[in-house]
Amino acid sequence: MYICDKFTKYNKMTKDSNDNIETIEAEEINPSDSSSNSNIPKRKGGRPKKTDKDILSNIPHYFITQPNDVTQAISNLTAVERNCWLQIIRGIQKKKDLPDGHPEKYQITLSRTQLLECVSGHSSNLDYAFNALKNITDAKKVFHSKDGHRIYAGLLSYVDEHPDQETYTVGITPVLLPYFTNLSSEFTVFDMYIEMGFKSVYSQRFYEFCCQYRNKEDKVFFMTVQDIKKMFNLLEVRDEKGNVVQKEQYKNGSDFKKRVLDKAKDDIRKVFDAGLCDVCFDYKVKSKNSRGAVTAYYFIIETNGNTAKLGAQKPTIPQISMLSESYGAKLTKLLTIINTFMRSHFRVEQSNYYVQAISKTVAKVDSQSERVEILNSISKQLKKIATRYNKEDFDTNERKICGSVCKMLYEDFGVPYMNGKPGKGTQSRLNF
């Protein structure tokens, strides 16, 4: 983990009724105000040595809050590009109180120190950071807004180098700013300096996943191999003419396990055991296909339970929760929500079919906590689909909603189409 300038953090507790998530913000301290840090020994930049256990609790941290849609987004950014983007998000958060339209809200200046933090462990040349910012600027994606609009744009509009000051000013694309700043009840809090300490982008992403699910009751989540490859941009990519522009990576299951899962697990575990991180994970097989290839994994989070001060503590290994009355109540509540939605948008026979099909699909899962997670995910997806379309043309939008719901249930949860007929509509994941 890279040692940065000293920061302090203050806790601002905002507890969501569903997730009970703690939001931790951070602000910079004036270097001249050293009254509270006078006893902390100064040291040069670099990762802490194993002998520095006495100052581990004094290492500064900076917490970033981002929507879960961003945490789960499709991304082909490299590790250095992600480091640069984290520094940009940090600047965006500091200017969050500026009114919309204010020119400084869309301009972020990165200092020499910040740029060196971005390339630490990769290079000592600032041109390396400039090339990373250039790649982010050049890469344009299609963003899907909640109201159904498609936006084709790049995350950055320009990069302005200041050689005399050794700083770069970047321009944020205004229309995309809400994707990274609007926090709903679903968001992830993580330490940007812990993430920047990982050289592998897979380790960076899995660290964020651990932080996203750390507040779950049983600290267990699952992901399919297909979803992981999709988020990490490892699947085959074709152009408009059908030509292959990128081959699927890690087709062999053992290669995927070794180079993606084990790499991320070992990197995060090493930092966790050193007391520099408060989350890590292990995994086990959830399901296989008829050929014996793994199709999904369980991920079990370990935590030392100390977010504010990341000191080394004896880890507690959580177990998957057993059946409980609370889970039964949650299942009933979620099924009621889904049934109400279906009856509002589908014909009676369609509604009855999909409610029963969802129930049968969930009943195949052994873990009660996983059943709740599946139904909760379905419920949230239904809400997103319904709010995506406006009400100007009710009949057309109702058909779009029904088509999108059918496709989402089939592709994401394996719920078969009624009479084997696919619906119409699209369901996209954030791509950046």
C-alpha positions as CSV (number, residue, x, y, z in Angstrom):
1,M,0.0,0.0,0.0
2,Y,1.4,3.4,-1.0
3,I,2.1,5.9,1.8
4,C,0.4,9.2,1.0
5,D,0.2,12.7,2.6
6,K,-1.4,12.6,5.9
7,F,-5.2,12.8,6.0
8,T,-7.8,12.6,8.7
9,K,-11.2,11.2,8.4
10,Y,-14.5,11.8,10.2
11,N,-17.3,9.4,10.4
12,K,-20.7,10.4,9.1
13,M,-23.1,7.6,9.9
14,T,-25.9,7.1,7.5
15,K,-27.7,3.9,8.1
16,D,-30.0,2.5,5.4
17,S,-32.9,0.5,6.6
18,N,-32.0,-2.4,4.4
19,D,-28.2,-2.5,4.1
20,N,-27.1,-0.8,7.3
21,I,-24.1,0.7,5.5
22,E,-21.7,3.0,7.1
23,T,-20.6,5.9,4.9
24,I,-17.1,7.3,5.8
25,E,-15.9,10.5,4.2
26,A,-12.5,12.1,4.4
27,E,-11.1,15.6,4.1
28,E,-7.6,16.9,3.7
29,I,-5.7,18.5,6.6
30,N,-3.6,21.5,6.2
31,P,0.1,20.3,6.5
32,S,0.8,23.1,8.9
33,D,-1.7,21.8,11.4
34,S,0.4,19.0,12.8
35,S,-0.8,19.1,16.4
36,S,-2.6,15.8,16.2
37,N,0.1,14.1,14.2
38,S,3.3,15.4,15.8
39,N,4.1,12.0,17.2
40,I,3.8,10.2,13.9
41,P,7.2,9.6,12.4
42,K,7.7,11.0,8.9
43,R,8.8,8.5,6.2
44,K,9.5,8.5,2.6
45,G,7.0,7.3,0.0
46,G,6.7,3.6,-0.6
47,R,5.0,0.5,0.9
48,P,5.4,0.0,4.7
49,K,7.9,-2.6,5.8
50,K,7.0,-5.6,7.9
51,T,8.8,-4.0,10.9
52,D,6.5,-1.0,10.8
53,K,3.7,-2.6,12.9
54,D,3.8,0.2,15.4
55,I,2.6,2.7,12.9
56,L,0.1,0.7,10.9
57,S,-2.8,2.3,12.7
58,N,-1.5,5.7,11.8
59,I,-1.3,5.1,8.1
60,P,-3.7,7.5,6.3
61,H,-6.6,6.3,4.3
62,Y,-9.1,7.9,2.0
63,F,-12.6,6.4,1.6
64,I,-14.5,6.7,-1.6
65,T,-18.2,6.1,-2.0
66,Q,-19.6,5.0,-5.3
67,P,-22.9,3.5,-6.6
68,N,-23.1,-0.2,-6.8
69,D,-23.9,0.1,-10.5
70,V,-20.3,1.4,-10.9
71,T,-18.9,-1.3,-8.7
72,Q,-20.5,-4.0,-10.9
73,A,-19.9,-2.2,-14.2
74,I,-18.2,-3.6,-17.3
75,S,-14.7,-2.1,-17.4
76,N,-11.6,-2.6,-19.5
77,L,-9.5,0.0,-17.6
78,T,-6.0,-1.2,-16.6
79,A,-4.7,-1.0,-13.0
80,V,-3.0,2.4,-13.6
81,E,-6.0,3.8,-15.4
82,R,-8.2,2.8,-12.5
83,N,-5.7,4.5,-10.1
84,C,-6.0,7.7,-12.1
85,W,-9.8,7.4,-12.2
86,L,-9.9,6.9,-8.4
87,Q,-7.9,10.2,-8.0
88,I,-10.4,11.9,-10.3
89,I,-13.4,10.5,-8.2
90,R,-11.7,11.8,-5.1
91,G,-11.6,15.3,-6.7
92,I,-15.2,15.0,-7.8
93,Q,-16.3,14.2,-4.2
94,K,-14.5,17.2,-2.9
95,K,-16.4,19.4,-5.3
96,K,-19.8,17.7,-4.8
97,D,-21.2,20.8,-3.0
98,L,-20.6,23.1,-6.0
99,P,-23.8,23.9,-7.9
100,D,-24.5,22.2,-11.3
101,G,-23.0,24.2,-14.1
102,H,-20.2,25.6,-12.1
103,P,-17.1,25.4,-14.4
104,E,-14.8,24.2,-11.6
105,K,-17.1,21.2,-10.9
106,Y,-16.1,19.6,-14.1
107,Q,-12.3,20.3,-13.8
108,I,-10.0,18.2,-11.7
109,T,-6.3,19.0,-11.2
110,L,-4.0,16.1,-10.3
111,S,-0.8,17.0,-8.4
112,R,2.6,15.5,-8.9
113,T,2.1,13.5,-5.6
114,Q,-1.2,12.1,-6.8
115,L,0.2,11.2,-10.2
116,L,3.2,9.3,-8.6
117,E,0.7,7.5,-6.4
118,C,-1.1,6.4,-9.6
119,V,2.0,4.8,-11.1
120,S,3.6,3.5,-7.9
121,G,4.7,-0.1,-8.5
122,H,4.4,0.3,-12.2
123,S,6.7,3.1,-13.2
124,S,8.3,6.3,-11.9
125,N,7.7,8.3,-15.1
126,L,4.8,10.7,-15.1
127,D,4.3,10.1,-18.8
128,Y,3.0,6.7,-17.8
129,A,0.2,8.5,-15.9
130,F,-0.4,10.9,-18.9
131,N,-0.8,7.9,-21.2
132,A,-3.3,6.4,-18.8
133,L,-5.4,9.6,-18.7
134,K,-5.1,9.8,-22.5
135,N,-6.5,6.2,-22.8
136,I,-9.4,7.1,-20.5
137,T,-10.2,10.1,-22.7
138,D,-10.0,8.2,-26.0
139,A,-12.2,5.3,-24.8
140,K,-15.8,6.1,-25.5
141,K,-18.7,3.9,-24.3
142,V,-22.5,3.7,-24.6
143,F,-24.1,4.6,-21.3
144,H,-27.7,3.6,-20.6
145,S,-29.6,6.1,-18.5
146,K,-32.5,5.1,-16.2
147,D,-35.0,6.8,-18.4
148,G,-34.0,4.7,-21.4
149,H,-31.7,7.1,-23.2
150,R,-28.4,5.9,-24.7
151,I,-25.4,8.2,-24.3
152,Y,-22.2,7.7,-26.3
153,A,-19.4,9.6,-24.6
154,G,-16.0,9.3,-22.9
155,L,-15.4,9.6,-19.2
156,L,-13.0,12.5,-19.8
157,S,-13.3,15.3,-22.4
158,Y,-9.7,16.4,-22.3
159,V,-6.3,16.2,-20.5
160,D,-4.3,19.4,-20.1
161,E,-0.6,19.0,-19.1
162,H,1.2,21.8,-17.1
163,P,4.9,20.9,-17.5
164,D,6.1,23.8,-15.3
165,Q,4.0,22.6,-12.4
166,E,4.0,18.9,-13.2
167,T,0.3,18.7,-12.9
168,Y,-2.5,17.6,-15.2
169,T,-6.0,19.1,-15.4
170,V,-8.7,16.8,-16.7
171,G,-12.2,17.7,-17.9
172,I,-15.1,15.6,-16.7
173,T,-17.9,14.9,-19.2
174,P,-20.9,16.8,-17.5
175,V,-23.6,14.5,-18.8
176,L,-21.9,11.4,-17.2
177,L,-21.2,13.0,-13.8
178,P,-24.5,11.8,-12.3
179,Y,-23.5,8.1,-13.0
180,F,-20.7,8.4,-10.4
181,T,-22.1,10.9,-7.9
182,N,-25.8,10.1,-7.4
183,L,-25.9,7.7,-4.5
184,S,-29.1,5.8,-3.8
185,S,-29.6,3.3,-1.0
186,E,-27.1,1.0,-2.8
187,F,-23.5,2.1,-2.7
188,T,-20.0,0.8,-1.9
189,V,-17.5,2.4,0.5
190,F,-13.9,1.4,0.0
191,D,-10.3,2.8,0.7
192,M,-8.8,4.0,-2.5
193,Y,-5.3,3.6,-1.2
194,I,-5.8,0.0,-0.5
195,E,-7.1,-0.6,-4.0
196,M,-4.3,1.4,-5.6
197,G,-1.8,-0.8,-3.8
198,F,-2.8,-3.8,-6.0
199,K,-1.0,-4.2,-9.3
200,S,-3.6,-6.5,-10.7
201,V,-6.9,-5.0,-11.9
202,Y,-8.6,-8.3,-10.8
203,S,-7.5,-7.7,-7.2
204,Q,-8.7,-4.2,-7.4
205,R,-12.2,-5.2,-8.6
206,F,-12.6,-8.1,-6.1
207,Y,-11.5,-5.7,-3.2
208,E,-14.5,-3.5,-4.2
209,F,-16.8,-6.6,-4.4
210,C,-15.8,-7.5,-0.8
211,C,-16.5,-4.0,0.4
212,Q,-19.9,-4.0,-1.4
213,Y,-21.0,-7.2,0.3
214,R,-19.2,-6.8,3.6
215,N,-22.4,-5.7,5.4
216,K,-24.4,-8.8,4.4
217,E,-25.6,-10.8,7.3
218,D,-23.7,-13.9,6.4
219,K,-21.0,-12.1,4.3
220,V,-21.5,-14.5,1.4
221,F,-22.3,-13.7,-2.2
222,F,-22.1,-15.6,-5.5
223,M,-21.2,-14.7,-9.1
224,T,-21.3,-16.7,-12.3
225,V,-18.2,-17.1,-14.3
226,Q,-20.0,-15.5,-17.2
227,D,-20.8,-12.4,-15.2
228,I,-17.2,-12.0,-13.9
229,K,-15.8,-12.3,-17.4
230,K,-18.4,-9.8,-18.7
231,M,-17.5,-7.3,-15.9
232,F,-13.8,-7.8,-16.5
233,N,-14.2,-7.5,-20.3
234,L,-12.8,-11.0,-20.9
235,L,-15.5,-12.3,-23.3
236,E,-15.3,-12.4,-27.1
237,V,-16.0,-9.1,-28.8
238,R,-17.2,-8.7,-32.4
239,D,-17.5,-5.5,-34.5
240,E,-20.6,-4.5,-36.4
241,K,-19.7,-6.8,-39.3
242,G,-19.3,-9.8,-37.0
243,N,-15.5,-9.9,-37.1
244,V,-13.8,-11.0,-33.9
245,V,-11.8,-8.1,-32.5
246,Q,-11.1,-9.7,-29.1
247,K,-11.0,-13.4,-28.3
248,E,-12.4,-14.8,-25.1
249,Q,-9.7,-15.0,-22.5
250,Y,-9.2,-17.8,-19.9
251,K,-11.5,-20.3,-21.6
252,N,-9.8,-23.0,-19.6
253,G,-11.4,-23.1,-16.2
254,S,-8.1,-23.8,-14.4
255,D,-6.5,-20.7,-16.1
256,F,-9.4,-18.5,-15.0
257,K,-9.2,-19.8,-11.5
258,K,-5.4,-19.3,-11.3
259,R,-5.0,-16.0,-13.1
260,V,-8.2,-14.2,-11.9
261,L,-9.7,-15.7,-8.7
262,D,-6.5,-17.0,-7.0
263,K,-4.5,-13.9,-8.0
264,A,-7.2,-11.6,-6.4
265,K,-7.6,-13.8,-3.4
266,D,-3.9,-14.1,-2.6
267,D,-3.2,-10.4,-3.2
268,I,-6.0,-9.3,-0.9
269,R,-5.2,-11.9,1.7
270,K,-1.5,-10.8,1.9
271,V,-2.5,-7.2,2.7
272,F,-5.2,-8.4,5.1
273,D,-2.7,-10.6,7.1
274,A,-0.3,-7.6,7.2
275,G,-3.0,-5.6,8.9
276,L,-3.3,-3.1,6.1
277,C,-6.8,-4.1,4.9
278,D,-9.9,-5.1,6.8
279,V,-11.5,-7.4,4.2
280,C,-10.5,-10.5,2.2
281,F,-12.2,-13.5,0.7
282,D,-12.2,-17.2,-0.1
283,Y,-14.3,-19.0,-2.6
284,K,-15.8,-22.4,-3.4
285,V,-17.7,-23.9,-6.3
286,K,-21.4,-23.2,-6.4
287,S,-22.5,-25.0,-9.6
288,K,-21.2,-26.9,-12.6
289,N,-22.6,-27.6,-16.1
290,S,-23.2,-31.0,-17.6
291,R,-19.6,-31.2,-18.8
292,G,-18.3,-30.6,-15.3
293,A,-17.1,-27.1,-15.9
294,V,-17.6,-24.6,-13.1
295,T,-20.3,-22.0,-13.9
296,A,-20.6,-20.1,-10.6
297,Y,-18.7,-19.6,-7.3
298,Y,-19.6,-18.7,-3.8
299,F,-17.4,-15.9,-2.3
300,I,-17.1,-15.8,1.5
301,I,-15.8,-12.6,3.0
302,E,-13.6,-12.4,6.0
303,T,-13.3,-9.2,8.0
304,N,-11.6,-8.0,11.2
305,G,-14.5,-5.8,11.9
306,N,-12.5,-2.6,12.1
307,T,-13.2,-0.2,9.3
308,A,-12.1,3.0,11.0
309,K,-8.7,1.8,12.1
310,L,-7.3,-0.8,9.9
311,G,-5.1,-2.6,12.4
312,A,-4.1,-6.2,12.4
313,Q,-6.6,-8.4,14.3
314,K,-7.4,-12.1,14.4
315,P,-9.8,-12.7,11.5
316,T,-13.2,-14.3,12.0
317,I,-14.2,-16.8,9.3
318,P,-18.0,-16.5,8.7
319,Q,-20.1,-19.4,7.8
320,I,-23.2,-19.6,5.6
321,S,-26.2,-18.9,7.8
322,M,-28.7,-21.7,8.5
323,L,-32.4,-21.5,8.2
324,S,-34.1,-18.9,10.4
325,E,-37.6,-17.4,10.8
326,S,-36.3,-14.0,9.7
327,Y,-35.4,-15.4,6.3
328,G,-38.9,-16.8,5.9
329,A,-40.4,-13.4,6.5
330,K,-38.1,-11.8,4.0
331,L,-38.9,-14.4,1.4
332,T,-42.6,-13.8,1.8
333,K,-42.2,-10.1,1.6
334,L,-40.1,-10.2,-1.5
335,L,-42.4,-12.6,-3.3
336,T,-45.3,-10.4,-2.5
337,I,-43.5,-7.4,-4.1
338,I,-42.7,-9.4,-7.2
339,N,-46.3,-10.7,-7.5
340,T,-47.7,-7.2,-7.2
341,F,-45.4,-5.9,-9.9
342,M,-46.2,-8.8,-12.3
343,R,-49.9,-8.3,-11.9
344,S,-49.5,-4.6,-12.6
345,H,-47.8,-5.1,-16.0
346,F,-48.6,-8.6,-17.2
347,R,-51.8,-10.4,-18.1
348,V,-53.2,-12.8,-15.4
349,E,-51.9,-16.0,-17.0
350,Q,-48.5,-14.5,-17.7
351,S,-48.3,-13.1,-14.2
352,N,-49.2,-16.5,-12.6
353,Y,-46.7,-18.3,-14.8
354,Y,-43.7,-16.0,-13.9
355,V,-44.4,-15.9,-10.2
356,Q,-44.6,-19.7,-10.1
357,A,-41.5,-20.0,-12.3
358,I,-39.5,-17.6,-10.1
359,S,-40.6,-19.6,-7.0
360,K,-39.5,-22.9,-8.6
361,T,-36.1,-21.4,-9.6
362,V,-35.5,-20.1,-6.1
363,A,-36.6,-23.3,-4.5
364,K,-33.7,-25.1,-6.2
365,V,-31.2,-23.1,-4.1
366,D,-30.3,-24.7,-0.7
367,S,-29.1,-21.6,1.1
368,Q,-31.9,-19.4,2.5
369,S,-29.7,-16.4,2.5
370,E,-29.1,-17.0,-1.2
371,R,-32.8,-17.3,-1.9
372,V,-33.3,-13.9,-0.3
373,E,-30.5,-12.4,-2.3
374,I,-31.9,-13.8,-5.6
375,L,-35.4,-12.4,-4.9
376,N,-34.0,-9.1,-3.7
377,S,-32.0,-8.8,-6.9
378,I,-35.1,-9.6,-9.0
379,S,-37.1,-7.0,-7.1
380,K,-34.5,-4.3,-7.7
381,Q,-34.2,-5.2,-11.4
382,L,-38.0,-4.9,-11.8
383,K,-38.0,-1.5,-10.2
384,K,-35.2,-0.3,-12.5
385,I,-37.0,-1.6,-15.6
386,A,-40.3,0.1,-14.6
387,T,-38.7,3.5,-14.0
388,R,-36.7,3.3,-17.2
389,Y,-39.6,4.1,-19.5
390,N,-41.7,7.3,-19.4
391,K,-45.5,7.3,-19.5
392,E,-46.1,9.3,-22.7
393,D,-47.0,6.2,-24.7
394,F,-48.4,3.7,-22.1
395,D,-49.1,0.8,-24.5
396,T,-45.7,0.9,-26.1
397,N,-43.9,1.3,-22.9
398,E,-45.8,-1.5,-21.2
399,R,-44.7,-3.8,-24.0
400,K,-41.1,-2.7,-23.5
401,I,-41.3,-3.3,-19.8
402,C,-42.7,-6.8,-20.2
403,G,-40.1,-7.6,-22.8
404,S,-37.3,-6.4,-20.7
405,V,-38.6,-8.3,-17.6
406,C,-38.8,-11.5,-19.5
407,K,-35.4,-11.2,-20.9
408,M,-33.9,-10.2,-17.6
409,L,-35.4,-13.2,-15.8
410,Y,-34.2,-15.6,-18.5
411,E,-30.7,-14.2,-18.9
412,D,-29.8,-13.3,-15.3
413,F,-31.8,-15.9,-13.3
414,G,-32.5,-18.7,-15.7
415,V,-36.3,-18.3,-15.6
416,P,-37.6,-19.8,-18.9
417,Y,-39.8,-17.8,-21.2
418,M,-43.5,-18.6,-21.2
419,N,-44.3,-21.0,-24.0
420,G,-40.6,-20.7,-25.0
421,K,-41.2,-17.4,-26.7
422,P,-38.7,-14.6,-25.9
423,G,-39.9,-11.1,-25.1
424,K,-38.7,-7.8,-26.4
425,G,-36.6,-5.2,-24.7
426,T,-33.0,-4.7,-23.5
427,Q,-31.3,-5.0,-20.2
428,S,-27.8,-3.5,-20.0
429,R,-25.0,-3.3,-17.4
430,L,-23.1,0.0,-16.9
431,N,-20.1,0.0,-19.2
432,F,-17.0,2.2,-18.6
